[in-house]
Amino acid sequence: MDETVAEYIRRTVLKVPRDEIKMMLQKWDFLSKAQLQSLNFHQTKDSISQEVVQFCEENSADIKQAALLDIIYNHIYQNKKMWSVYQMKKSGEELECFDIADFKKKFKRRLRSALKNVTITFKEYEDNAIWIRVAWGTPYKKPNQYKPSYIVYHSQTPYVFISASVLRSNMPLLCQALIVASNYHDIREMELRSHCLNSLKDIVFKRYSQNFETYTIKPLQGGNVEPEDADLRIVHENRSEKERIHSLNEEIFGSGPQPKLEFAQYRLETMFKSDPKMNVLDKKEPFRCLVKFSSPHLLESLKSLAPAGMADAPLSPLLTCIPHKARNYFKIREKKDLFPASFVSP
């Protein structure tokens, strides 16, 4: 077994909490049952990693097996990566039968035609997700196994989730290989990012309930209540206002927890309206704006604005439409007058 392969396997094992090493090795399914049973998982992680490497040498492990172990590790601990969402687009609405073997063949051929020194590894999971690991090299250097790209593609959907390597110059090659292999003709970054891969999937696959309409304030019920005591009236008004905010929040965000989104960005374009007498603009030109949002938990932060008294309820659709805008990324850049009336100069 190559020394670089042995060292990579050893380092991968060392990253795993000791109580979970056995579970990960079982998922890897490369060591025999006898080898697994002989491993002492109560010793130090360094000793465990050395024994694992010894068994791998007996089994003649290669870079493919080391890469599969790495995919399994990142599938289990996927929140350690920052994931970005990409959306692909077809020229028509035709549906095609997905062939995993054909996808792998086209992906490898396209990528290796542009770059010889590259390691490509695939692993399929039960939810129709194909995990792809790409370790990048150069024309003169072998692939760097410690800075790979991870790609998660759900077959027969236009969405790809990518945790890229440090070298951004590799992204065009990777995107080209994806659209060729999946028979699409365009790919764009949706400008949604998060460490929580499952939350990004919930957003783009619409697996959680959230409305995106603008809600009007409903009149409070029970107007015939006339308490004599001023303090009681204030308490009643405060309670009613909290109930109103809670009701509007549930209509907009739903009652369940929000997907964990950490970054969102989209472009807006609208016409700037001003008094002709002010002579602010000589020509009628569109006003373009790049809107960025970031937070450790963006959607929950937006949801808490009204209850915390930091914003009026209901929230502006400019805030509540973030996941909706991202899902329609290809339409956003063409759409006009996206600002609500309150955001346009009188």
N, C-alpha and C positions, 0 to 999 in steps of 0.2 A: 504493500500500500504506500502511496506517495506521502511524503512527510507533510506537505501542505494540506492534504486531505485529512490526515490524522490530527493535525493541529486545529483545523477548522471544526472537526467533530468534537474535539476536547473542549474548545471554547464555547460551542453551542450548548453542550451539557452543563458547563459551568454557569451559564446564564439562567438556568432553570432552578426554581426553588427545590431544595433537596426532597421535600415530601411529594413533589410532582414529577420527579425524574422517571420513576417507574412507569407512570401513566403515559408520558411522552414516548418512551422507548417502546411501549406496547403498541401505540399508534403507528410508530415507525415500521414495526413488523420486519425488521432486518435481522435482529438477533434471534437465535433459537430459544425455545422455551427453557431448555437446559441452561443456556447462558444467562437468561434473565433470572432464573431461580438461584443460580450460584452467586449473583451479585449481592453484595452486602450494602443495602441502602441506608444503613445507620452510621456508616463511616463518613468521613469528610467528603465534600463534593469533589475536591481535587483527586482523592483516591478513587471515587466512583468513576470520574471521567477517565482516569488512567486505565481502569479495568475495561471500560467500554471501548476505548481505543484498541486495547489488546484483542478483544473479541472481534472488532472490526478488521484488524489485521488478519486474524484467522479466517474471516469470511471474505477477504480480498475486497474490501469496500473501495469504491471509486468516487469520483467527484459527483456523479449522478446521485449516489446514495447520500452523500453529504448534503447535497442541495435539497433532496427530499426531506431530510431531517430538519433543515433550515426552514422549509415551507411549513412543516408541521408545527415548529416552534412559533412562527409568526402567525399561523392560523389560530393557535391557542392564545397567544399574547398579542393579538392584532392591535390593541389599543396603545402599544408602544410606538406605533408609526403614525405619521401625519398623512392622512388620505385625502386625495383630491378626486372629484367626480368629473368624468368626461362623457359627453353625449355624442353619439354617432348618428348620421342621417343618411337615408337612402334617397335616390332620385324619385322613386315611386313608392306605392304602398304594397308592393308585391311581397308575399310571404314565401320563405324558402325553408325547406327541411334542413335542419342543422346537422352537420356531420362532424363529429369531434375529431376524427382522424384527418379529415380534409382540412379542418381548421388548424390543427397542429402542423401539418405538412406545409401549408401556405405561410403560416407565421414564421416557421424556421427558415424556409427558403427565402422569404423576403428580407428577413433580418440579416441572414448570413451572406446574402448577395451584396449587402452594403458594408458589412463588417465581418471579417473572418474570425477574429478572436473574440468569441462570445459564447457563453454557456447558457443554454435554455433548458428549463425543467418545467414540466407540467404535473399538476395533481388535481384530480377531479373530486368534488365533494357532493354530498347527497342533494343539496339544494340547487342543483344545476349550475353551481359555481365552478369555474375553472381557474385555479390559481396558477399563475405563471411567474417563474423567477428567472430574471435575466441578469447575469453577471457580465459586465462590460470590460472589454480590453481595448487595445489600440492596434494599428497595423504592426506594431513592433513589440507589444507587451501582451502577456497572457491576461485573461480576465481577472479582475479584482473581486474575489469572492466576498470580501468584507463590505463592499458598497454596491450591492445589487439593487435592481428595481423589482418591485412586487406589483403584479397586476391581477385583479380579480374581475373576471368577465362572466356575467350571467347569460348563458346562451339564449338566443332568440329575444334579446332585449337590446336596446341601443345604448346601454349604460356600461361604463368601464370605470373601475376604481383603481387608482394608481398611487403607490407610494414610491416616489422616484429616487434614483441615486443622486449624488451630489452634482454630477455632470448634467446640466440642463441641455447641453448640446446633443445628448442622446435622445431627447424626447421626440424630435421630428421622425427619427428612424423608427422608434417604438410605435408612434401613432400611425405611421404609414403601414407598418406590418399588421397592426390591428384592423384597419379598415379593409386591407386586402384580404386578410384571412376570414373576416366576418361578412364580406361582400357589401360593405357600405362605401360611400363615396366622400364623406366629410366627417371630421371629428373636431369638437370644440371643448375647451375646458368650461365647465359650468360655474366656476368660481365659488364653489362650496368646498370648505375644508374642515376636517375634524379628525381627532384621534379615534373617535368612536365610529368604526366602519359600519356597524349595524344601524346606527342612527342615520347615517347617510343613505343606507338602503331603505330605511323606513320612509325617508323624505321622497326619494325619486320613485320608489315603487308604490307610494301612497298607502303605506301600511299603517297609518295612524290617522285619526279623524281630526280635521281642522278645517274650518270654514274661512273663506277669504273675502267675504263681502263686507261692505261698509254698513254698519248698523246704526240706526237712528235711536236716539234716546227715547225710551218709553215713559209715559207719564206715570208717576207714582200712584199706587192704589191707596184707598183708605183716606181720601181727603176730608171726610167728615169727622175725623178724629180731632177733638179740640181739648187737649189736656190743659188744665188751668195752671199747673206748675211749669214755669219756663224751663227748669232743668230737665223735667221729664220730656218736654217737647224737643229739646236739643238731643237728648238720648235717643228719642224715637227717630229723629231726622238722621242722626249718625248711623243708626242701625239700618234704616231704609237705604241710605246711600251705599253702605257696605254691601247690602244684599243686591242692589242694582249693579254695582261694579262686579261682584262675584258672578252674577247671572250673565252679564255681557262678556266677561272673560271666558266663561265656559262656552258661550256661543262661538267665540272667535277661536279659542285654542283647544276646546274640548276639555273633558274632565280628567283625562289620563295624563301621565308624565310626557314631557316633550322629548323628541329626539335630541341627542346632544350634538349641537352644531356649534363650531367655534369660530368660523369665518364665513362671511357671505359678501359678495360683491356683484353689482350689476350696473349697467350703463343706462342712463335715461336721456331722452331728447324731447324737448318741448319748445313751444314758441314763447318768448319773453314778451309779456304784455305791459305796456307803460302808457302814461298820458302823452299824447302827441305833442302837447305844448312843452313838455320837458326836454324834447330833443335828445333823449338818451341814446337812441339808436337811429342812425340814418337809413339803415336797411333792415328789412325783416329777416333776420337770421335766427336759426334754431339755437336754443340754449342747451348745451350738452353738459352732463354732470356724471361723474363717477362716484357711486355711493358704496361705501365700505362699512361693514359692521364686524366687530370682533369682540369676543367674550369667552370666558371659560365654559359658559353654557348659555349661548346666545338666545335661544327661544324661551328658556325659562326666565332669563333676565327680562325679556320683553313682556312676558306674561306677568311679571311681578311689578311692572311700572305703575299700573293703575291702582292696585291694592296698596302700594306703598305711598301713594299720593304724589308720585313724581310725574304723572301724566294724566290727562283727562280720559275718561272712558266714554265711548269705545276708542281704542287706539287708531291712529291714522292708518289707512291701508298701505301707506308707504312702508310701514314697519311690519304689519301682519302678513304682507304678501311675499315675504322673502323666499320661502320654499317654492311658492307658486311661480314666481318670476324665474327662479332657477330652473324649474322643470320645463319652462317654455323659453329656454335660452335663445334658440334660433329665431324666435319671433321678437324678442325684446329689442334687438338692434334695429328692427324695421318699424317698430310701433311709435306713434307720435302722441304728444299730449298725455304723457304718463303721470305728470304731477296732478294731484288733486287741486281743487280751486284754491284751498287755503295756502298752497305752496307757490302760487303764481302771483307775481307782482300786480297790483291793481292798475 
